[in-house]
């Protein structure tokens, strides 16, 4: 049985390992990164800081085996694009489910928890960012009725 709940301080040691797995999944070539590496420490701090901030929340998925997934939510955030009377939005980030537990609906449950929490905050929209080359994530979010609102493009400087 999997439980979705808010992160608690007593989860710190389990979250560090999950943060390491998430970091490895996000960074090509980081398979050998250790849980106590500076890179993972920075990412771990980001997760904990988000979860403990006044406008952030960190949800975790837990089984009898420990923490197996997470998602961050930040908001409400004022919407600078629309008129001043528009409702604020929330931003969802860092959705991760450990590899052995994928394709079991846990990611959907984490997203639903973030959506429910955002709705309770009174926000009018939930935004997220996904890598354009991550076909699996784009399919996942499209299946959950997310759509592209805008496209961010980038260029590595110093290259033609």
C-alpha positions in Angstrom: 0.0 0.0 0.0 1.3 3.4 -0.9 0.5 6.6 1.1 0.8 10.1 -0.3 1.5 12.7 2.5 3.4 15.8 3.3 7.1 15.6 4.0 8.1 15.5 7.7 11.4 16.3 9.4 11.8 12.7 10.4 11.9 11.7 6.7 15.3 13.5 6.2 17.5 10.4 5.9 15.1 8.6 3.6 14.6 11.8 1.5 18.3 12.2 1.0 18.5 8.8 -0.8 15.4 9.5 -2.8 16.9 12.9 -3.7 20.0 11.1 -4.9 18.0 8.8 -7.1 16.0 11.8 -8.5 19.2 13.7 -9.2 20.8 10.8 -11.0 17.6 10.5 -13.2 17.7 14.2 -14.1 21.4 14.5 -14.8 22.8 12.4 -17.7 26.1 10.8 -16.6 25.4 11.2 -12.9 24.9 7.5 -12.2 27.9 7.4 -9.8 26.9 10.4 -7.8 26.7 9.6 -4.1 24.0 10.7 -1.6 26.6 12.9 0.3 28.0 14.6 -2.8 27.7 18.4 -3.0 25.4 18.2 -6.0 22.9 16.0 -4.2 23.3 18.1 -1.0 22.2 21.2 -3.0 19.3 19.4 -4.6 18.3 17.9 -1.2 18.4 21.4 0.4 16.1 22.7 -2.4 13.6 20.0 -1.7 13.6 20.5 2.1 13.5 24.3 1.7 10.6 24.1 -0.7 8.7 21.9 1.7 9.3 24.1 4.7 8.8 27.5 3.0 5.6 29.6 3.6 4.6 29.1 0.0 5.9 25.6 -0.7 4.9 22.1 0.0 6.7 18.8 -0.5 4.6 15.6 -0.8 6.1 12.1 -0.6 4.9 8.7 -1.6 5.6 6.0 1.1 5.4 2.3 1.3 6.5 -0.2 3.9 9.9 0.0 2.1 10.3 3.7 2.7 9.9 6.8 0.6 9.5 6.0 -3.1 8.4 9.2 -4.7 8.1 13.0 -4.3 6.7 16.2 -5.8 7.2 19.8 -4.9 4.5 22.5 -5.1 5.2 26.3 -4.9 2.4 28.8 -4.7 0.4 30.8 -4.8 2.4 32.9 -7.2 1.0 36.1 -8.6 0.6 35.8 -12.4 2.6 38.6 -14.0 1.3 37.8 -17.5 -2.4 38.4 -17.1 -4.2 41.4 -15.6 -3.9 42.3 -12.0 -7.3 40.8 -11.1 -6.3 37.3 -12.2 -6.0 34.5 -9.7 -2.4 33.4 -8.8 -1.0 30.1 -10.0 1.1 27.3 -8.4 4.2 25.7 -9.8 4.8 21.9 -9.6 8.3 20.6 -9.8 10.6 17.7 -9.1 8.1 14.9 -9.7 10.0 11.6 -9.2 9.1 8.0 -8.5 11.8 5.4 -7.9 12.3 3.1 -10.9 11.0 -0.1 -9.3 7.7 1.6 -8.5 6.9 3.3 -11.8 3.9 2.6 -13.9 1.7 1.8 -10.9 -0.2 5.1 -10.7 2.0 6.6 -8.0 3.1 9.6 -10.2 -0.6 10.3 -11.0 -1.4 10.2 -7.3 1.4 12.6 -6.4 0.3 15.0 -9.2 -3.3 14.7 -8.0 -2.2 15.6 -4.4 -0.4 18.6 -5.7 -3.4 19.7 -7.8 -5.8 19.2 -4.8 -3.4 21.3 -2.6 -3.1 24.0 -5.2 -6.9 24.1 -5.5 -7.2 24.5 -1.7 -4.8 27.4 -1.9 -7.3 29.1 -4.3 -5.0 29.2 -7.3 -6.4 29.3 -10.8 -3.7 27.3 -12.6 -0.9 24.8 -12.0 2.2 25.2 -14.2 5.2 22.9 -14.6 8.3 22.6 -16.7 9.3 19.5 -18.7 12.3 18.9 -20.9 11.3 18.9 -24.6 13.2 15.7 -25.2 11.5 13.8 -22.3 8.8 12.0 -24.4 7.7 9.8 -21.5 7.1 12.8 -19.2 5.4 14.8 -21.9 3.0 11.9 -22.6 2.4 11.5 -18.8 1.4 15.2 -18.4 -0.6 15.3 -21.6 -2.5 12.3 -20.4 -3.3 14.2 -17.2 -4.8 17.1 -19.3 -1.8 19.4 -19.1 -1.1 21.5 -22.3 1.7 23.7 -23.5 1.1 27.3 -22.7 4.4 28.7 -23.9 7.7 27.3 -25.1 11.0 28.3 -23.6 14.0 28.0 -26.0 17.6 28.1 -25.1 21.0 28.1 -26.7 24.4 27.2 -25.3 26.6 30.3 -25.6 29.9 30.1 -27.4 28.5 27.8 -30.1 27.5 28.7 -33.6 
